[in-house]
Amino acid sequence: MYFGEVWHLALEAHRAADEDTLRRVYGFAHWCFQQPEQFLTNAIMVSFYEHVFDDWDLRDDVAHRLPPEVVVKVRPLWEWRMTTERLAEVDDLFADLGPPGRNAV
């Protein structure tokens, strides 16, 4: 439940163009993702990263904030939630970002 609230905080920050909060929220999410305990990784995957494209209008801003290793791991979850057309557009967004490492957290 907590990580769902973290996503809502990110959503509000996206809408307000609050770069400081966005940097901190995505940084925290990535830190959770990198922890050796699977509990935090799984929780942030299903309660945050799985939902990052729920507000479709924010897709461009969201895509450049996702590290490549997160995208690889969360993409199967997006397959369950998105239409084929939207998933193809998300894939195109990541292709347009260029080589791994260009994505910012």
C-alpha positions, 0 to 999 in steps of 0.5 A, a space after each residue: 500500500 505504501 508504494 502505491 502512495 509513492 506512485 501517487 506522489 510521483 503522479 502529483 509531481 509529474 503534473 506539477 512539474 516538480 523535478 525535485 520530488 520526481 528525482 527523489 521519488 524515482 531515486 527511492 523507487 530505484 533504490 528499492 528495486 536494487 535491494 537484495 531482499 526480494 520483498 522490496 523489489 517485488 513491492 516496488 515492481 507491482 505497486 509503482 513501476 507496474 503503474 507508471 504508464 497509468 496516466 498515458 499523457 505522462 508517458 514521455 516524461 515517465 519513460 526517460 526516468 526509468 533505468 534500463 534494468 527496471 524496464 526489462 524486468 517490469 515489461 512483462 507486467 506491462 504486457 498484462 495491463 496494456 493494449 498491444 498498441 500501447 505496449 508497442 508505443 512504450 517500446 518505441 519510446 525506449 527505442 527512441 531514448 537511445 543506448 542504455 545509460 541515457 535514461 535518468 533516474 
